[in-house]
Structures are given as C-alpha cells and as structure tokens.
Amino acid sequence: MPPAVVRTFDRPDLTLQRARNAVALTFALNGLVFASLVSRLPDVRERLALSNGSLGLLLLAVAAGSLVALPSTGHVINRIGAGATVRLGAGLDTCGLGLAALGISSGSVPITAAGLLVHGTGTGVWDVAMNVEAAEVERGLARTIMPRFHAGWSLGSIVGAGAGVAVVALGVPLLVHWVAVACLAWALAWASAARFAPARAAGADETARGTPARRSAWTEPRTLAIGLMVLCFAMVEGTANDWLSLALIDGYGVETWVGVSGFALFVVAMTTGRLLGPLLLDRWGRSPVLLGCAALAGAGTLATVLGGSLVVVAAGIVAWGLGASLGFPVGMSAAADDPRGAALRVSVVSTIGYGAFLAGPPLLGRLADRVGTLEVLLVVGVLMVPAALSVGATRDRAARAAS
C-alpha cells in the first residue's frame, strides 16, 4: 500500500490560485454534463415511450454505476492522485453520455441503460476526486469556500439547463446535443486536472511519529451521521433535478419549455445559496445555518406542490433551491476536516449521499405513477426532519472541542 498523500503548497498564492480555479472549472463541467442529461428527460421519456416508473427504473442505471464506483474511489485517489482520478471519471462520464444518446436516438432501451451505467460510474469517480481536491484547497485558504465550488457546479448546471431550453426550442437532436457536450466537457476536464495542487508522500513521517492505523471510515459514528445529513439534503436536491420539470408539466399542464425553466429557476436559487453561504457559515457556523436550510427547503417543497398559482410555485422553487444549497458541500467539508483519511471519509459520505441523490428520485417514479408526479414531491419535505437532527455532526473539530 503506498503512503498517504498530503498536499503541500510551496508557493501558496500562485499554487492555490491555480488549484482553486482548476477545481472550480472541474465542478462547473460536472454540473454542465449532469444538467444536459436532466434537461432532456422529457425527450427521453417520449422517445423511448416510457412511463414515469419505467423512466425511474432506467435512471437507476446511473445510480448503480455511481454506487459501484464510489466506495473504492478514495483508494484510487490515494494511489494515483485526485487529478488523474478526475481524468478517469470524466472520460467514463462523457463516453457513457454519448453511448446513452446513441441508444435513445435508435430507440434502444438496453443501449441507453448501458450508456447511463458507464455515465454513472464516471460521475461517481469524478465527484469524489474533485471534492477531495476542493477540501485540500479550502484547508490551504483557511476559510470556507467549498459551497462556492459547488456553486460552480450549479453554474455549470445553469448553463446546461439554459442550453437545454434552447436546444429543445430549436429542435436540436438529442444525439447532437449530448455528444457536443461530452466532447467539450472531457477536453476541458482533462486540461484543468493538470493544474491541481501538487502532492507529497507523508507516510514515512507518520510512521516515524508512531501514528496508529486508522479504523475503517464506515465504522466512524461522526462520518455516518454526516452521511445521513448529506443523504437527506441530496434526496431533496436530486428529486428536484429528476422530477421538478416533469412535475410542473404533469401537475400544472404547462408546456415543456416552462417545465424546464422551472428546473433552471431551482438551479439559479441553489447557486445563489452556495455563493452567499460561506458568508453565513463563517459568521454563524455550520449547524445553525444548516438548520435554517432544512426549514427553508421543507417550506419551499410544500409551496411548490400546494401553491396552485404559478407565482407561489415559483417562490416555492426559489425557497426549495436556497434550502437545498448547502447540505451537500458542507457535508463534504465536514468529512474532510481531518486531512488524514480525508479521501476515504469523503468517499463514504459521497456513497451514502449519492445513494439518495441518484437512487432515491428514480424510485419515486413508481410512487408518482400512483399519486401523481407533482404530489410525490411532498415526500422529500419529510426528509428535512432527520436532516435537522443530524446537522450537529458537521461542526468542525475546533467547535466540537470547545463544546
């Protein structure tokens, strides 16, 4: 087993600036690819003649790929580094998207499922690697910045959703849309990974100091509690990504472009929360801010489903997006508080969170066939209760020691 990897910044200003910008671009590209897929889900459902439940089962291929890759990605990062792991994940992610586009265009559900499986595998690998690198940069800067990296993901999603609205309105074929996005994202992700911060091996130093072997991150109560919190917030965010546009179309009878615009509004609100979140987190701390987020997300979900008026629904979508904005990035930061074993802890929390983010919303498709696509969104509001009960685990080490 090779020695653990620890970041070192010989020229802090220049190295951190380059690494920060590279990580931000990597997050944005990941969001661009994801939103490009989500923005065409109505077309996927129509082209393959699927019900909500069948579409949900198809999307489970993405979840399956990610959940297979996530638990082992921490070990991969320790062996080859975050930059090389991002390149690996981006390659799988974009190749899978292209294969899925080919399957949809040819009307083949098996080919589409295979493409989504590869896409999901790449998504999981890419996500853990970029979050580990982001945590290293955040520690180097000694201030909260993780939510802004995730805001970069959201900005990429805004671009992807906006492009989705445009290409749907213009009648651009799905195959052309997804292949173009895949090629662009892969090329830029490959280039940005080269600017990640350098690393040095520190295993010999730890051995000399007599550092004891660490137990598995899967047995650490704090890591599992953070995972539960992330699971709940990820479910709320993932449900909006997968079902919000369809819920508006089916529940309120709006046109397809209006439904996609509702998803874009959610992403804008979530991005705003992630850009402003570090100011609140540095002033008030993680737990109080996350409690407020849980309340806001729950209220926003209710307004979206029960509002009736499109004005009330729009306000609910904004509240939903703001409330969902900080749970996942703060969970990543909390998991990586201790740089020793950070990659493994982030891998564990990501596995738990993505289990909800990817697998939960598709499973809601079965329930949506029974109660309605709009009404099923009420389920996610309930998840804010366990989320609120577990936010205390995200307090950083200094705060926990003081208490």
N, C-alpha and C positions, 0 to 999 in steps of 0.2 A: 504494500500500500504506500503510495507516495506521500511525502509530507504535506501537511495542511498548507493552504495558500492564504497569505495575508497581504493586503495591499500596502504599498509604501509610496509616498509622494515626495520624490527628491526635489522637484520644483513645484511647490504646491499651487501657485497661482496658475501657471500655464497648464500643468497637468490636469488639475481639477477642472479648469475651464473647458479644456478639450474633452475630458471624460464626461463632464456634465452635458455638454452639447450633443455628444455622440449618443449618450443614454437617452436624452430627450427625443432625438430623432428616431431611435430604435423603438421607443414607446409609441411614437406617432405612427410609424409604419405598421406596427402590430395592430393598432386601432383602425387604420385605413383598411387593412385586409379584412378584419372582422366585420366592420360596418358595410363593406362592399358585399359580403355574403348576406348579412341580415337584411339589407335594403332590397334584395331581390327575392326574399322568401315568398311574397305573394306570387311572383312569377314561377318559383319552384313548385309551389302547391298547384298552380294552374297547369303548368306544362306537364307535370307528372300525374295529374288528375288524382291528387291525394286529399284525404280528409284531414282535419286537424290532428286526429290521433295518429294517422299514418305519417304525417309530416313530423310529428313529435318523435315517432319511432325512428324515422330516417335521421333526424338530428342527433339521436343517441349515438350514432357512429362517431360524431365529433367528440362527444363525451367519452366514449370508450377509448379512442385514440389518446386523448389527453390523460385520462386516468391510468392508462398503462405506462405512459412516459413520465408522469410527474414524480412518482416515488423515487425513481432512480436518477433523476436529473441532478440532484445535489452531488451525488458521487461522480457523475460525468464532469460537472464543473470543477470539482476538486482535482480531477485528473488532467483535463485539457484547458481549463480556464473559461471564464464567462464569455469572452469574445468568440472563441471557437465554437462554444456551445450555442451562442446566438446564431452564428452562421449555419450550423447544423439544423437548428429549429426552423429558421427562416426558409431554408431550402425545402424541407419537408412540407412546411405550411403552404408555400406558394405552389409547389408541384401538386399537392393534394387539391388545392383550389382549382387549378387548371384541369385536373382529371375529373373533378366533380362537374365542372362546366361542360366538359365533353359528354359526360353521362346525361346531364339534363337536356342538352341540345339534341341528343339522339333518342331521348325518351327512355333511357335505361336506368332503372332504379338500382340494380346491382353495381353498375359502374359508378353511379353517383355516390352510393354508400361507401364504396372503396375509396373514392377520392376524399370524401369527408373524413374517413378514418385516418388517412395519411395527414390530411389537413389538421385534424385534432391532435395527432401525435406531435406535429411540428409546433402547434400553438402552445402545448404544454411545456415543451423543451424551451422554446423561445421565451415564454413568460417567466419561468423561474430564473433563467440566466440573466435577463435584463433587470429583474427585481433584486437579485443578489448584487449586481454591479451598482444599481441605484443606491442600495443601502451602504455600500462602501464609499460612494461619493458623498452621501449625506453625512456619514461619520467624519469624513475629511473636512467638510464645510462646517461641522459642529453647529448646525441649525436644521430645522425641519424643512425638508424640500421634497420628500417622497410624494406627497399629494400633487405637487406640480409636475413631477414626471408622469404621474397617472393623468394629469390634465393634458399632457402631451398625447397620451393615448386617446383621450377624449377628443382632442383637437383633430387627431387623425380620423377619429370616428365621424366628426362633423364633416370633414372633407369627404369621407367615404359616403356618408348619408346624403350630403348635398349632391355629390356626383350621381348617387343612386336615383335621386329625384330627377335629375337632368336626363340621365340615360333612359329612364322609364318614359319620361315625357317625350323624348325624341325617338323612342322605339329602337334603341341600340340593342342588338342581340346580346343575350346574357353571356354567350361564349366569348365574344369580342371584349365585353366589359371586364370579365373576370381574368382573362388571360393577360390583358393590358395591365391590370392592377398587380397581378402576380409578378410579371417581369419587372415592373418598376420597383416594387417593394423588395424583391430579392436583391437586385443590384445595389440599392441604397443601404440595405441592412448589412450586406457584405462589406461595403466601404466604411460604414460607421463603426463596425465592430473593431476595426483596426486602430481606432482612437481611444479604446477603453484604457483605463489606468493600468500601469504595469504591476506585476506581482512578484513577490519573492517568497521562497520557501522558508517557513519558520518552524518546521517540525523539530529540527535539531535543537533549537533554542528551548522549545517547550520540554523536550526530553531531558536536557541538562538541568532544567529547573524542577524536574520531577513531576510534571503535570500528569495527573491521573487520567486514565482512559475515561472517555465520556460515555454515558449510557445512551441508548437509542433515543432520538428526539420524540419518537412515538410514545415513550413512557413518561414524558415530562408533563405534569399537570398544567403548567402555565402555557406551554406550547399548544396543548389540546384545547384549553379554554380560548386562546386566541383563535384557534382554528374554528371553534364553534361560532364565535362572533363574526369571523370572516364568512363562514358558511351562510349565516343569516343575511348579511348585507349583500353577499354575492348573489343569493337567490332573488333578492329584491331587484338588483341591477339586471341580472340575467333574464328575469321574466319580462322586464321592460324591453330588453333588446330583442327577445324572440317573439313576444306576443303583443306588444303595445300597438304596432301599426295594424296588425290583423284584428285586434280587439276594437279599435276605432272604426275600422271598415265594417266589421260584422255587427258591432253593437250600436253604432250610430248611423250606419248607412252612408258614410262619406266615401268619396272617390279614393282610388288607390293613392294618388299623389298626396292627398290630405292625410291619409294614414301614415305614409312615410314621413311627412312633415311633422307629425306628432312625435315620431321617434326622434327626428332631428332636434325638436324642441327639448326633449328629455336630455339628449346628449349635450346641448348647449347649457342647460341648467346644471348638469353634473360637472361639466368643465368649469363653470363659474365657481362652483363649490370647491373644486380642487385647487383653483388658482388662489382663492381667498382663504382657504382652510388653514394653511401654515400660519397666517397671522393669528387666527383664533387658537390654534394648537399651542403656539409658543406663549400665548398670553394666559390661557386658561387650563391647558393640559389636555391630555388625550381623553380621559374618561368623561368629564363634563361635556366636552364638545360632541363626543360620540352619542351620549345620551340625548342631546338635542337633535342630532341627526336621526336617531331612531324614531323620535316623536314626529319629526317633520315628514319622514318617509311614510310612516303609517297614515298620517293625516292626508298626505298627497294621494296615496293609493285610494283611499275612500272617496276623495273628491273626484278622482278620475273616473271611478266606476259609477258613483251615485249622483254626480253633478248635474247631469241632464243637459244643461246649457253648455255650448262649446267654450264659452268664456270661462266658466267654472272648471270645466275639464282641463282647459289649457293651464289655468292656475294650479290645478292639482298635479299636472305633469311637471310643472316647474318645481313645486314643493317636493315631489317624488324624486326628481333628479338631484336637487340640492341635498336631500336627506340621504340619498344613496351614495353620495360622492366620496366620503372619507373612510368608510368602513374597510374597504379592501386595502388601500395604500397604507393606512395607519397600522393595519394588521401585519403588513409586510415589514414595516419599520420595527414594530414591536418584536416580531420573530427574530429579527437580525440585530437586536440590541447588543448581544454578546457576539463579537466578531468570530470567536472560536465556535465552530459548528454552525455559523450563520447559514451557509448554503443548505445544510441538511434540515435546519428548522424551517427555512423558507420553503423548502421542498415539501415538508409535512403540511404546513399551513396552506400552501397552494393546492396540494392534493385534496385536502378537506374542503377548501373554498371552491375549487373548480368542480368538485363533485356536485355541489349545489348549482354553481353558475352554468354548468354545461348539462348535467343530467336532470336537475330539477325542472327547469322550464319545459323541456320536451315531454316529461312525464305529465305535466299539467295539460298537455294536449288531449290525453284520454279523458280527463275530467271536463275539459272545455267542450267536448262532444256531448256531454250530458247536461251541463248547466249553462253553457254559453261562453264564447270566447272572452267577452267583456267581464262577465260575472266571476270568472275563475281568478281574475286578478286580485280579488278580495283575500285569497289565501295568503298572499305574500305579506299583507299587513300584519297578520298574526305572528309572523316570524320576528317582528321587531320587539316582541316581549323577551324571548331568550337572548336576543342581541343586546338589549338593555341590561340584562342580568349578567352578561359576561364581559362587558367593556372594562371592568376593573382590572382584568388581566393584562391590558395593554399599557398600563403605567410603566414608565421606564424604570431602570434599576435604581436611579437616584431617588425617585419619588417613593418607590416601594421601601427602600432602606430607611428613608426619613419617617415613613409612617409606621 
